[in-house]
Amino acid sequence: MAFCLSDGLMQVDYDDEEEFVYSEEEEEESRDSAQPPHGATIVQAQKQADSAVYEDGDDYFIDEEEEGEEDEQPTSAIQLEKKPWEVDFKAHDLEALQGRQEEMVSDLEPLLAVSRSSTDLLLRSYQWKTESLVEDYLADPDKVLSKTGVHAHPPVPSIETGDEEFTCEICYCSGADEQYMGLVCGHRFCTSCYETYITIKITEGDSWLIPCPAPKCKTLLGEEPTRLVLSGNKEMLAKYESNLARSFVKSAITLAWCPAPSCEYAIECLVPRSGMDTTIPIVNCKCGKSFCFGCKVDNHIPAPCSLVKRWQKKCEDDSETSHWIKANTKDCPKCNTVIEKNRGCNHMTCRECNHHFCWVCMGPWSEHGQAYYTCNRYNKASESINTSVSDARAQLERYMHYFTRYNNHEQSAKFAQNLLEATEANMEQLQRDMSLSWIDVVFLKNAVDVLTDCRAALKWTYVLGYYMVADNQKALFENNQSDLEMATEQLNELVEDPSDLSRIEEIKRKVLDMSHYVKSRLDILVTDTYQGLQENRWRFED
């Protein structure tokens, strides 16, 4: 088995494809061990993606840790089994990422016929795109080495003393007692200046490619001289390791850092960019964070990334403010000052120019005789103004319909944390008063988890609904949405007010039954939405 990171696809090359064709005996043994064959999940994911068009620079790699071993991922209450819309993913810690880099360096070193440290620098210079590096290097190795500032076989770095002619080119210290280090380019600096220089680069986040401190020198410091200079600074060395890993993750399209604060896990997901419009790649980090691998936003099932981005932009810009102003105000016909009507009378007086006009037809009030509160005069100019106002008001009302419900579920999801705390208090009370075990009462916490998942999904259904074209398919979608919404509210009432906790068995039966029903409604809605995206059944407004 060989690993290859190319511009197109990070893949596993198998010497014999029959590795995954089992005899009946092997198949029985596999079932007994309850472990999948090594790499099977990844191979399946790759086969599913074979028909997709991968963009240039999409790099994939597969971890080859213990065969058959799967990561222990936190399981949501609604994700007890693999669903059609779920994607394959894996969490990697810093050690695993370092191991992957070392393997790639080891695989490429014999082919390039340069030192290990030089191979590492070349890969980093090419952002770990093996295919591009090999192609360029085999065509003109001297050009590649010159362009990247890498030397094929640099001497082993060492810190030296005893040269009376040494003078640091930064601080100008000199003398035989000064410690210094030199690179293959011939520039020498004292260790104090070197450490300060490297520390600045690491702090700035540029530590994966550090050039020689000499002006206009392109020679790169590899890991060996960097570690040598920082050997007494463990904190900075750890940050250096972290920066190297971050540059590696940044260069691979199938890797992304978990967005949770202080989380050090990177997630690998094999969904290609071309599949983001029909697949919502939700992944769960080992830290418990659930997010979309495509747009790095919190879990937004069942809305695709493209609609999520449009909705967020719409909510952030001032377009809806403009709609409100247009729907609730008019310009003075004389001086164009914006005026808001805050009373029932149609007789308006502009405070800027003192012009009197009719709010309904926008004509001069002097032409209205004694009809102070009505206007039955037709005016073509006022018709266009009122039509524009009506359109703006309709757009605003439509937006507010969906936004209000979106925001309501968002707030309800936030309240779920308080509900969880109250539920856990009830669980502790039940255990004390009725001598019940944790397993006997954990159904309450599981129900809150179901509620949290449903609220999150319902929130994003209103984004889908806002952009959906009104047709029969949208009507079916809204029926599923309504069923889930009603069931969620019923479950919420049961959990928030479980009435007499002494009737624990009856309450447990009701909560379990309703939780099961709510989960089934959520599965139906999300599955149908996913299939609609796959089948191009949904039509969205531009």
Residue pairs with C-beta under 8 A, 6 or more apart in sequence:
1 12
1 13
1 14
1 15
1 39
1 64
2 12
2 13
2 15
2 107
3 10
3 12
3 13
3 61
3 62
3 64
3 103
3 104
3 107
4 10
4 11
4 13
4 107
4 130
4 131
5 59
5 60
5 61
5 104
5 128
5 129
5 130
5 131
5 252
6 59
6 129
6 130
6 131
7 56
7 57
7 58
7 59
7 129
7 131
7 132
8 54
8 56
8 58
8 131
9 54
9 58
9 59
9 60
10 59
10 60
10 61
10 62
10 252
10 254
11 46
11 60
11 62
12 39
12 42
12 43
12 62
12 64
19 37
20 37
20 40
20 43
22 30
22 37
30 36
30 37
33 68
35 67
35 68
35 69
36 68
36 70
37 67
37 68
38 64
38 67
38 68
39 62
39 64
41 88
42 62
42 88
42 270
44 88
45 87
45 88
45 270
46 270
49 270
49 271
49 272
49 275
52 272
52 274
52 275
53 272
53 274
54 272
54 273
54 274
55 253
55 272
55 273
55 274
57 129
57 253
58 253
58 254
58 272
58 273
59 128
59 129
59 251
59 252
59 253
59 254
60 252
60 253
60 254
60 270
61 100
61 252
61 254
61 255
61 268
62 268
63 90
63 92
63 96
63 100
63 268
65 96
71 90
71 91
71 286
72 286
73 91
73 284
73 286
74 284
74 286
74 288
76 284
76 290
76 449
76 453
77 446
77 449
77 450
77 453
77 515
77 519
78 449
78 450
78 453
78 454
78 519
78 522
78 523
79 86
83 523
83 526
83 527
84 527
84 530
84 531
85 279
85 280
85 282
85 301
85 302
85 526
85 527
85 530
86 282
87 269
87 270
87 271
87 279
87 281
87 282
87 283
87 293
88 269
88 270
89 267
89 268
89 269
89 270
89 281
89 283
89 284
89 293
90 267
90 268
91 258
91 265
91 266
91 267
91 268
91 285
91 286
92 100
92 255
92 265
92 266
92 267
92 268
93 264
93 265
93 266
94 241
94 242
94 245
94 264
97 245
97 248
97 249
97 266
98 241
98 244
98 245
100 248
101 120
101 123
101 128
101 244
101 245
101 248
104 123
104 128
104 130
105 116
105 119
105 120
105 123
106 116
108 119
108 123
108 130
108 133
108 134
109 115
109 116
109 119
111 134
112 118
112 119
112 122
112 134
112 137
112 141
113 152
114 122
114 150
114 152
114 153
115 152
115 153
115 154
117 154
117 222
117 223
117 224
118 150
118 151
118 152
118 153
118 154
118 222
120 222
120 223
121 148
121 150
121 209
121 220
121 222
122 133
122 137
122 144
122 148
122 150
123 130
123 133
124 208
124 209
124 247
125 148
125 149
125 150
125 209
125 220
126 132
126 133
126 136
126 148
127 251
128 248
128 251
128 252
129 251
133 144
136 143
136 144
137 144
141 152
144 150
145 151
145 152
148 218
148 220
149 211
149 212
149 217
149 218
149 219
149 220
150 220
151 184
151 219
154 183
154 184
154 222
155 184
156 224
157 181
157 183
157 224
157 225
157 228
158 181
158 228
159 179
159 180
159 181
159 191
159 228
159 229
160 179
160 180
160 181
160 182
161 176
161 177
161 178
161 179
161 180
162 176
163 176
163 180
164 175
164 176
166 174
166 175
166 176
166 178
166 180
166 188
167 173
167 174
168 174
168 178
168 180
168 188
168 189
168 190
168 193
169 187
169 188
169 189
169 213
169 214
170 189
170 190
170 193
170 197
170 213
171 190
171 192
171 193
173 190
173 192
178 190
179 190
179 191
180 188
180 189
180 190
180 191
181 188
181 189
181 191
181 194
181 225
181 228
181 229
182 188
182 189
183 212
183 219
183 221
183 225
184 219
185 212
185 214
185 217
185 219
187 212
187 213
187 214
187 217
187 219
189 197
189 213
191 229
193 213
194 213
194 229
195 229
195 230
195 233
197 213
198 207
198 210
198 221
198 226
198 229
198 230
198 236
199 230
199 233
199 236
201 207
201 210
202 236
202 239
202 240
202 243
203 239
205 243
205 246
206 243
207 226
207 239
207 240
207 243
207 244
208 243
208 244
208 247
209 220
210 220
210 221
210 226
211 217
211 218
211 219
211 220
211 221
212 218
212 219
212 220
212 221
223 244
226 240
227 237
227 240
230 236
230 237
230 240
231 237
242 264
245 266
246 257
248 255
249 255
249 256
249 257
249 266
253 273
254 268
254 269
254 270
255 266
255 267
255 268
256 266
256 267
256 269
256 293
256 296
257 263
257 265
257 266
257 267
258 265
258 266
258 267
258 285
258 287
258 289
258 291
259 289
259 291
259 296
260 285
260 287
260 288
260 289
263 285
263 287
263 289
265 285
265 286
265 287
267 283
267 285
267 293
269 281
269 283
269 293
271 279
271 281
271 293
271 294
276 294
276 304
276 305
276 306
277 304
277 305
277 306
277 533
278 304
278 533
278 534
278 536
279 530
279 533
280 292
280 294
280 300
280 301
280 302
280 303
280 304
280 305
280 530
281 292
281 293
281 294
282 290
282 291
282 292
282 293
282 299
282 300
282 301
283 290
283 291
283 292
283 293
284 290
285 291
290 298
290 299
291 297
291 298
291 299
292 298
292 299
292 300
292 305
292 308
294 305
295 305
295 308
295 309
297 305
297 308
297 312
298 456
299 456
300 308
300 456
300 460
300 463
301 456
301 457
301 460
301 526
302 457
302 460
302 461
302 464
302 525
302 526
302 529
302 530
303 311
303 460
303 461
303 463
303 464
304 533
307 463
307 464
307 467
307 540
308 460
308 463
310 467
311 463
311 466
311 467
314 320
314 399
315 403
320 396
320 399
320 403
323 392
323 395
323 396
323 399
324 396
325 338
326 388
326 389
326 392
326 393
326 396
327 389
327 392
327 393
327 395
327 396
328 340
328 341
328 393
329 338
329 339
329 340
329 341
330 338
330 339
330 341
330 359
330 362
330 385
330 389
331 337
331 338
331 339
332 338
332 339
332 350
332 352
332 353
332 355
332 357
333 355
333 357
333 362
333 363
333 364
334 350
334 353
334 355
334 357
335 350
335 352
335 353
335 355
337 350
337 351
337 352
337 353
339 348
339 350
341 348
341 359
344 373
345 372
345 373
346 358
346 359
346 360
346 372
346 373
346 374
346 375
347 356
347 358
347 359
347 365
347 372
347 373
348 356
348 357
348 358
348 359
348 365
349 355
349 356
350 356
350 357
355 364
356 364
356 365
356 366
357 363
357 364
357 365
358 364
358 365
358 368
358 375
360 375
360 382
360 386
361 375
361 377
361 378
361 379
361 382
362 379
362 381
362 382
362 385
363 377
363 379
363 382
367 377
368 375
368 377
398 466
399 466
402 462
402 463
402 465
402 466
403 462
405 462
406 459
406 460
406 462
406 463
409 455
409 456
409 458
409 459
409 462
410 455
410 459
412 455
412 492
413 452
413 455
413 456
413 459
416 448
416 451
416 452
416 455
419 448
419 451
419 495
419 496
420 445
420 448
420 452
422 496
423 444
423 445
423 447
423 448
423 495
424 445
426 441
426 444
426 498
426 501
427 438
427 441
427 442
427 444
427 445
429 501
430 436
430 440
430 441
430 501
430 504
431 437
431 438
431 440
431 441
433 501
434 502
434 504
436 504
440 504
440 508
441 504
443 508
443 511
443 512
443 515
444 495
444 498
444 511
446 515
447 491
447 494
447 495
447 511
447 514
447 515
448 495
450 491
450 515
450 518
450 519
450 522
451 488
451 491
451 492
451 495
451 518
453 522
454 484
454 488
454 491
454 518
454 522
455 488
457 484
457 522
457 525
457 526
458 481
458 484
458 485
458 488
461 477
461 481
461 484
461 525
461 529
464 477
464 529
464 538
465 474
465 477
465 478
465 481
467 540
467 541
468 474
468 477
468 538
468 539
468 540
468 541
469 539
469 540
469 541
471 539
473 532
473 537
473 538
473 539
474 538
476 528
477 528
477 529
477 532
477 538
480 521
480 524
480 525
480 528
481 525
483 521
483 524
483 525
484 518
484 521
484 522
484 524
484 525
487 514
487 517
487 518
487 521
488 518
490 514
491 511
491 514
491 515
491 518
494 507
494 510
494 511
494 514
495 511
498 507
498 511
499 507
500 507
501 507
529 538
531 537
532 538
